[in-house]
C-alpha cells in the first residue's frame, strides 16, 4: 500500500511526507481516524440538495 500511496503522491507533485502531514493534520480532525477502530459502513446521499 505504501508504494501505491508514494506513486499517487508523485502524480500530484507531492512527497510522501506531505501526504502524511495532510492526513495527520486535517482528515483525522474532521472525519476521525482508526484509533478507536471506528469505520464508515455506508454513505447515503441526499438528492434533495
Order of alpha helices (4+ residues) and beta strands (2+ residues): alpha-alpha-alpha
